[in-house]
């Protein structure tokens, strides 16, 4: 159920973001979604791509510092309170949420969010027990086609 | 006695015999060679003659080794001021080779060798490799630059004189270095320490773990490096990393080398006579005292050098080395008197910053110090390259790393510095020599 996310180290200066994007583009890899976290001095680009292994190899070969993290994709009802309900369930289960961001794809009347948990396996189990839909990679990428 | 000479598996190399001379014959040999060198320099080089005349000295005033301390010192600008050939003591018809420094500040310095000089050079480099435990059957990848720089050809001739197999790959082209290393079963490499770290990292990125290679020995020189860097190299490979020392003005690489004891560098003092002086008063200091290394060549013909100030800070060790060599050692040189910079009244050597950074788990020997001046106040930024080992997808962990590095430097230097994490391969490694300090203060 876990999804692979690639994280790339960036210096915070003009033009740094385009480099990894160009590398992925030249490898023919489409970015499904991304998020950018930054401080004044550096940033971390997090991307979800379907061919993550190829993406990883291409980025490494281009000299980027990259790592692979397991994240969890969760369906969230696209209406007021949809996200709050899920976050409350996470809180109640005492799970540590590191960060989250949204997918550009939707699933019917639902939005899809990416969650980064300290322990993704335990998180998936808890979410499913709480009746929350976790989307696996196969299902997710089918929707991008 | 013979057993003492064996550096590794009984592979004593006859070239190393001079390393085991008893003190008395060694001093006699040194004095005899010193007198001949001073005579040659006085007779054939205007600069040495006029400086000695100014002091009322002639070559006959050198009767003991201690008399050397009365002779004038020579400095790097003397080589620039006499550019290109002003310090040559041989006619060009006897000079078989010229080398030159990179000349980053103005004109380069030019150095010359007769055929005998080349033979001495090959001998001291063969002794260097033997001291590092190498011999016949070793395959040495020579990644020092071939060309005007003395590193490449110096190591090359020494490896051949030793009877080892030398691969003259020169510097650069990391991919080819890794391929040759793997495919040719290379057992030893010569390069700068920063380039070796780069090779190990690049190997890891390309799926080559140095721990799986037959590579056992690294002969590293041409830039100052620390014991912390050595531990980093040795823990990420099966290498024993040896420090060697030399400078073009004296001969090139081959002035001094560590032995398998890795405890100071044996100076090949049958050819290069060492003194330690106080860099301010120029007074000669006794063995064991720290100061600036001053070298006098004892057998160079094309370009004898009398009391050359190296700017390298070290001390002479006269105690016997466990390896059995009788020639004296110098302590590892981790700083040069002209590397030092002053920031907010504090004297800083780049090696102090390097040791501090390497104390933080998982980092990163690629760094650069950038000095700037902001409204009259000096700022020091330490740029540290990010590595896959310490990178995570969490901002918080990277900020914590940044803080840890900053704290480590602050504890060592006593001043607050800014640490900036930068992308890999952004710090210049031109010529394989790391440039550690960029001073933009326009002092």
Interface residues (C-beta under 8 A of the other chain):
Chain A: X5 X7 X9 X10 X11 X16 X37 X38 X39 X41 X42 X44 X46 X60 X63 X64 X65 X66 X67 X69 X98 X99 X116
Chain B: X205 X386 X387 X388 X391 X392 X393 X394 X395 X398 X399 X402 X420 X421 X422 X423 X424 X425 X426
